[in-house]
Amino acid sequence: MTLMETKLPGVKQFGRGKVRDIFEVGENLLIVATDRLSAFDVVLPDPIPDKGRVLTQLSKFWFEKFRDVVPNHVVATEVADFPNVLKPYASRLEGRSMLVRKAKPLPVECVVRGYLAGSGWNDYQKTGAVCGISLPEGMMQAEKLPEPIFTPSTKATTGHDENITLEQAAALVGEDVAREIGLASPDLYARAAEYARERDIIIADTKFEFGIYQGKLMWIDEALTPDSSRFWAADEYRIGTSPPSFDKQYVRDYLLVIKWDKKPPAPRLPAEVIEGTAKRYREAYRLITGKPLD
């Protein structure tokens, strides 16, 4: 069963993102990952089967794996453990929802880059640096960086996020918090990248979100998913190219081929593009966790 929009009569809706629907449940929040997919900042009309379940189950995996490294916001991930008000909606929530603590999100996204790709590669070609961080001369596309770099960005409510300096991040969240996220983000990335590499996945870069809960830093939102990270298959990795990734790049490539103007409404997707994208999400889950999506 695919899910484009979550409707829970009697449960207060707290917010709605491009992919997630958020509800208020007592002192906590319920985050539901739908099967919506956005490309070029536009939500497409076709759901991607199992996408929301992959995002939720992978986040659950990483949050659990690194719970002793950085505290996270997870309260419960099984509907059986949810409050009774949510039990009537078990069939639509199972496997794609999390009950979480209501932390105050920081107005900064924490991007960590381990390889020269995407906007970082574009930046390097123009300036020899990524987000103002100088890199060695002569590096090639997709090349591994000497060490992971932390490149924070703003959170845009519409359009694209904008890269900011460490000083600008400190001005937004305070020097102490900026120092904390500047240490926690590369640490989490390095641990995850090492684990994934042993399973034939390269995590080229990723984005973390943090919040403040009861005065302390907390890891929130999603964790190292194909939506928040650039996953490459190790056996397809080649320096000097843009390696295939386990995410929505397959959809972006199709939209570029048909020359969509990137303005709403978005076009419908052919069945083979939908299934090809779903397959990539499922495969990322299988490789990282060592088991197929249940």
C-alpha positions, 0 to 999 in steps of 0.5 A: 500500500502506498501513501501520498497523504496521511489522514488521522481524524482526531489527531492534531496535525503539527506540520507537513513537509515534502515527504513527512506528515507530522502530528502532535500526540500528547507531549510527543510528535508522530512523524509519518514518512509518506511515499511522496517524492520531490525533485527540483523542489516540486512534489511529484504526483506519483508515489514511490512504493516502499519509499516511506518505509525505507526512510523510516526503517533505515532511520530506525537502524541508524538511530539505534546503532548510534544511540550511545554516540549522540542522543536521538529523539526516538520514543517508539517505532512500533505501532503496538507501543504508540498511544491508543489514539493512534491504534485505529490507524495501525495499517497506515502507520506500521513500518513508516512512522516514529513517535519522537520527542518534541525537540526544538530544531536548530535553524541549521542543517549539518552537511558532511562531505566525504567525497567531491560530488554534487554542489561540492564538485561544482564549487570546487571547479569554480573556486578550488574550495567547497563552501570556503574550505580550501582543498588540494589542487587537481582533485577529480569528481567523486574523489575521496576528500583528505578528511570529511568536511563539515559544511552547514547550510540554512534551512529554506522553507521554499527553494534551496538551502544555502551554504553558510560559514561556520561563523554564520552557523555560530551566529544562528545557534550560538558558539557552544552549540555550533561547536557541538554539531561541528564535532558530532556531525563528522563523527557520526558520518565517519562511523556510518561511512566505515560501517557502510563501506564494509557492506559495499556502500559508499556514503559520499555525503549526508545531512544531519539535523539536530534540535535542543531538548531539555537544554541538550543537543539531540539528533532528530528528523531522519538518519542516513537515508537515501533522501538525506545522503548520497549512497554509491555502490562500491563496485560501480565507483569510479573517480572522474565520473558521477557514480550511480546513486541509490536515491531519486537521481534516477527520477531527476535524470528522467525529468532532465531527459524529457526537459521538464521546466522544473515548475509545478505541476510536475509530470507523471512518471512512467511505471519503469521509472517508478519501479526503478526508483523503488528498487534503488531505495529497497536495495540501499536498505538491504545492503546496509542492514543485511536483510530485505525490507520486510 
